[in-house]
């Protein structure tokens, strides 16, 4: 994903786009799209009731259920490329279809993948014995670990809590009951 990010950003830069203020807005738009999808995908897809179809269940285990069972397992910390590449390809195609402009499509995808890379780093640090350097990083690590070890029904924003605040899934940790299913999402 890092190479795709660099390709998209290089495309924007070579077309002279980084000099335009509107391109910076497109990068921010792409990041915003990522943060909305981070929350909605985590809450409504990755925490949905387990599918009965064995193939879909296996996919959901690989995407998220197994991560709750063994939260520190390195193989389960990152979104697989077989999931990410099609999603960002669709974002780029949709943006191009909507605007008819390759620079715009590459800028939006750059912003979204840049936010994904930030998310992946925050998620990695949250689950590894690493002390974040900033107060924000230490706080995000603590909040994400509440999601895993306190209650899986809150704190869905791994790298950004804004939508949790907006939709009421950010709660005072002391007032939230310990969930018996936080480590076993499929019941």
N, C-alpha and C positions, 0 to 999 in steps of 0.2 A: 504494500500500500504506500510505503514511503517513496518507492520509485515512481508510482503513478502520480503521487502528489508532486514530485519534482518535475515530471514530464508536463503536467498541466500548468504548473507555475512557470516553467520555462516557456511554454507556448504563450502564456499571457505576457511574460516579460519581453519575449522576442517580437511580439506584435506591438510593443510599445504601450501596452495596457497599464503597466504599473505606474505610469506617469499621470494617468487619468484618475481623478478622484472618484468617478463613478465605479471604476473597477474595484477600488477598495470597499465600496459599499456592496458590491457583488460578492467579494470575499467574505464580508461580514454576514451577508444573506445566506451564503452557503454554510457558514458555521452555525447560524441560527437554525437552518433546516436540520443540521445534524443534531443540535441539542434538543429540538422538538422530537426528532425521530428516536434519539437515545432514550428519552423518557417513555414515549408511547410504545416503542418496541419492547423495552424492558418490562413495562407494566402490563401491557395488553397482549403481547405475544409470548414473551419468555416466561411469564407467570400465569399463563392461561392453564385451565384444567388440562391434564395430560390427554393427548389424543388416543383413541382406541386403535387407530391404524398403526401397526408395528413399525412401518417405515418412518412415518411422521414422528412417532415416539422416539425412535432412535435418533432422528435429526434434532429433536428438542432436547434430548439428553446431551448430545454433543454441543448444542448451542448454549444451553444454560442449566438444565436440571442437575447435571453432574457437577457443575461449578459450585452449586449450593451444597452438595454432599461433601466435596473436597475443595473448599475455597482456595487453598494455597497451592493447589496442583498447577504447575507452570503450563502444562498443555491445555488447560481449560481457562486460562486468563484472557486470551486474545480471541477476538472474533475471527473465525476462519476465513481465508480468502475466497473460498467457494461461496460464502455468504456475502462478503463485502463487495467483491468485484461486480457481480451482477447488479447490486443495489446502486452503486455509484455510476455504473454504465447507464442504468435506467434514468438516474438523475440527470446525467449529461445529455442523453437523448431527449428527455422531456424538456429540458431547458432549451436545447437547440430547436426542438419542434415549436416551442412557445415563442422564441425570439428570432429564430432564423440566423443567429449569430454565433459563430464558433468561439470567439473571444469571450462572450458572455457565458457560454456553456462551460468553457474551461475555467473561468474565474469562479463560478458557483461551485463546481466540483472541487477546485483547489481549496476553497474555504471549508467545504464539508469534510474533505479528507484531512485537512489540517486540524480540524476539530476532532476528527476520529483519532488522529495520532496523539493529540493531547489527552483524549479520553483513555486511550490504551495505556499511556504513561501513568495517569492518575490511578487507573485500575491496577496496574502492575505494582505500583508503590503501595497501594492499600493492602495488597495481599502478600507482600514480601517484608522481611525484617529490615526495612529502610525507614529512617526518620526523615520525613520531608523537611526541606530547608525553610519553608515559609509557614506562617501561621495559617494561611489559606490551605496549603497542602496538608498540614497536620489536622485541620478541622475536617476537610473532605475525607481523609483517611478514616477518621473516627466515625463520621456519619455513614460512610459506606459499610464499615464493619458492623454498625448497628443493624443494617439491612440483613447482613448474613447471620449475626449471632443473637440478635434481639427479636426482630420481627420482620419477616419478608414482605409484609403488606405496606411498608412505609419506606421512604428514602430511596426512590427509584433513580433519581438523578445521580449517576456515579461521579460525574465530573462537574456538574452544575445543578444546584438545588432549586433554581428559579421556578421550574414548573411544579416541583413538589410543593413549594409555597403557594403557588397559584391554585393548584387543584386539591390542596388540603392533605397531601400525603407526607408533608414534613411536620412532624410532631415533636414535642418535648420528649426526649428519650426517657426521662424519669416517669412520665405518665403512660408509657406504652407497655402493655403486658408482654412477657416473654412468650413467644410462639413456639409450640412444640413441632411445627412443620418448617421452620426456617431452614433446616439442613436437609429436608426431604420434601421437595416441592410436589412430587407426584403422589403424595399421600401414602 
